[in-house]
Amino acid sequence: MDEQRLGDVIDDHCIKCRRVTNHSIVSLVDDHAAKVRCRTCYHDHDYRHEQAPPSKKELKRMELEAQAALAAGEQVESPLGEEVSVPAEVMAELKSKSGHA
């Protein structure tokens, strides 16, 4: 698609319908869709690029993996895409709570 305009119809994942449906563009930022309106249930939401949000089960799994990596002293990539390193004091506290020497 060359240029998006207000009112154009695009596909996106609707959180109310829980599936990919037709949406109308209601807001643009830098010539890209920012907010859309589902043409099935008329719910307005941010444009999600046809990606379903992660399930609660997936979020819990990612959280547990991050905690395990932090406990092992590894650098972890946060959900925002930035690396996080743990200070030595926090690592010592985590190890003392988990029973590792």
C-alpha positions in Angstrom: 0.0 0.0 0.0 1.5 3.3 -1.1 -0.2 5.8 1.2 -2.8 5.3 4.0 -5.6 7.7 4.4 -8.3 8.2 7.0 -11.2 5.9 6.3 -9.1 3.3 4.4 -10.0 -0.3 5.2 -7.2 -2.5 6.6 -7.0 -5.8 8.4 -6.1 -5.8 12.1 -6.6 -8.0 15.2 -9.7 -6.8 17.2 -9.4 -7.5 20.9 -13.2 -7.5 21.3 -13.9 -9.9 18.4 -10.7 -11.9 19.2 -9.9 -12.3 15.5 -8.5 -10.5 12.5 -11.3 -8.3 10.9 -11.7 -5.3 8.6 -10.9 -2.0 10.3 -11.2 1.6 9.2 -8.4 4.0 9.9 -9.5 6.7 12.3 -6.1 8.3 13.2 -2.7 8.6 11.4 0.7 9.4 12.7 3.5 10.0 10.2 1.3 8.6 7.4 0.8 5.3 9.3 -2.3 4.0 11.0 -2.3 4.8 14.7 -5.9 4.1 15.7 -8.5 1.9 13.9 -12.2 1.1 14.3 -13.4 -2.5 13.9 -16.1 -2.6 11.2 -17.7 -5.6 12.9 -18.2 -4.4 16.5 -17.2 -0.7 16.0 -14.6 -0.9 18.8 -11.7 1.7 18.5 -8.2 0.6 19.5 -4.5 1.2 18.6 -3.4 -0.4 15.4 -1.8 -3.8 16.3 -0.3 -4.7 12.9 -2.5 -7.9 12.8 -0.7 -9.3 15.9 -2.8 -10.8 18.7 -1.7 -9.8 22.2 0.2 -12.5 24.1 -2.0 -14.8 26.3 -1.7 -14.7 30.0 0.0 -18.1 29.8 2.7 -16.8 27.5 3.2 -13.7 29.7 3.7 -15.9 32.8 6.2 -18.1 30.9 8.2 -15.0 29.7 8.2 -13.7 33.3 9.5 -17.0 34.7 12.2 -17.2 32.0 13.3 -13.7 32.8 13.5 -14.4 36.5 15.5 -17.5 35.9 17.9 -15.7 33.7 18.3 -12.9 36.2 19.0 -15.4 39.0 21.7 -17.0 36.8 23.3 -13.6 36.4 22.6 -13.3 32.7 21.6 -10.2 30.8 17.9 -10.2 29.9 16.1 -8.5 27.1 13.0 -6.8 28.4 9.7 -6.9 26.5 10.5 -3.4 25.4 13.6 -4.7 23.5 16.3 -3.3 25.8 18.9 -5.3 27.7 18.8 -5.3 31.5 21.7 -6.2 33.7 21.4 -6.8 37.4 23.5 -4.9 40.0 25.8 -7.1 42.2 23.9 -6.2 45.4 20.6 -7.3 43.9 22.2 -10.5 42.6 23.5 -11.3 46.1 20.1 -10.7 47.5 18.4 -12.9 44.9 20.9 -15.7 45.6 20.5 -15.5 49.3 16.7 -15.8 49.0 16.9 -18.7 46.6 19.4 -20.6 48.8 22.4 -20.5 46.3 25.8 -19.7 47.7 
